[in-house]
């Protein structure tokens, strides 16, 4: 009988990919918000940018990790099955799965609360940039999981 429990490498790879997704998502969202403030004509010095990013990371990680962790938890195994079935590169498949996982989560959040809770996701550039954080997380997951396997 095949063991259905994930191996330690898979769990560690998932946690690292999830962490990358969370970090890049918060970093990207903060930069888009600060760009909007700058577009209003206000100067945002580099030290304020660093302080804002640090504050957002300290306070936003639990919520962002929980919300997007669910989508990532669904996307990675599903993408693994699709990659085996379609026979495409697993790194590309998992990156696309991470991208789609963040995108679906953002769309679901908008449907649930009527307005997009993340200011960066309100225009297409920000939406794609946030989804790219999921793609990076999916790629890291796949690359770490495949490391050391024959």
N, C-alpha and C positions, 0 to 999 in steps of 0.2 A: 504494500500500500504506500502510495506517495505521501510524503510529509507535506502538509499544506501550510505549515508555519513558516514565516519568512526567516531566512538566515540572518545572522548578525551583520554581515556585510550589507545586506539589503536594508536593514533597519538603520544602520549608521549612515548609509548613502541617502536614505530618505530624510533623515534629520538634517544632514548637511545641505541637501537641496532645498529643503523647507526653510532652513536658516538663510540661505542665499536669497531665496524668493522674498522672504520677509524683510531682510535688510534692504535689498534693491527697491522693493515696493515703497517702503517708507522714505528712503533717500530720494527716489524719483518724485513721489507725491510732494515732498517738502520743497524740492527744487522748482516744481511747477507752481506751487503756491507762492514761493518767493519771487518767481518771475512775474506773476500777476501783480504782486505788490510793487515791483520795480516798474511795471508798465504804467502804474498809476502816477509815476514820477517821484516816488520815494526812493531814497538811496538805501540800499541794504549792504552794509559793509561785510567783508569776508568774515570777520569775527562774529557778527550777528548770524551769518549763515551757519557757521560751525556750531554756535550755541543753539540755534533752532533745530539743526539736524540732531544734535546730541539729545536735546529735550524730547523731540519726536521719537527718537529711538528708545529712550528710557521709558516713555509713557505709552508709546503706541505698540510696542512689540507684542504684549499679551493679546490684545484685541485683534490686531492684524494677523498674527500667527494662528489664532483660533479660527478666524473667519476663512482665511485662505488656505489653512491647513486642511480643512475639510475637502475643499476642491482639489487640492494637491493629492490628498489621500485617495480620492476617487480616480483622478486622472492618471496617476502613475501605473497602477495595476492594469487599468483598462488599456492604456497605451502599450504596455508590455505585451498584452494579448494581441492587440492589433498588429504590432510590429512583427510578432512571430507568425501571425496569420498571413499578412501581406508580404512578408519577407523584405522589409525595408530596413534601412540602418536604424538600430535602436536609439542612437544618440539623437538623430533627427526626429524620430518618432516621439521620444520623450520630451524634447524641446517643444515640438508642436503641441503635445499633450499639456505641458505646463502653460504654454501660451493660451490654449483653449480653456484650461481650468480656471485661470485668472479671469479671462473674458466672460465665461459663463457665470462665475461668481459675481462679477461686477454687474452684469445684466440682471441676475437674480436679485441682487441687493436693490437695484433701481426699481424692480417690479414690486419688491416688498415694502419699500419706504417711499415710493413715488419719486423722490428726488435722489440723484446720485450722491451718496454720502462722502465721496472723495472728489474734491474740487478738480483734481488733475484729470479725472475720467469724464469730465463734462464736455470735452471736445475730442475729436478723433486722434489728434496727436498725443494727448495725454493718455487716452485709452490704450492706444497701441504701445506707448512707452511703459505703462503699467503691466500690460500683458507680456512685454519682453522680459520683465522681471521673472515671470513664471517660466518663460522659455529658458532663461539662464538657470533657474532652479531645476528644471527638468533635465537639462543637459548635464549639470553637475551630478544629479542623481544617477543618470545613466552611465556617465563616465566613471564615477566611483564604484558603482555596482559591477561594472565590467572589468575593473582593474584586477589583475591577478587571475582572471578566469581564462581557461584555455580557449 
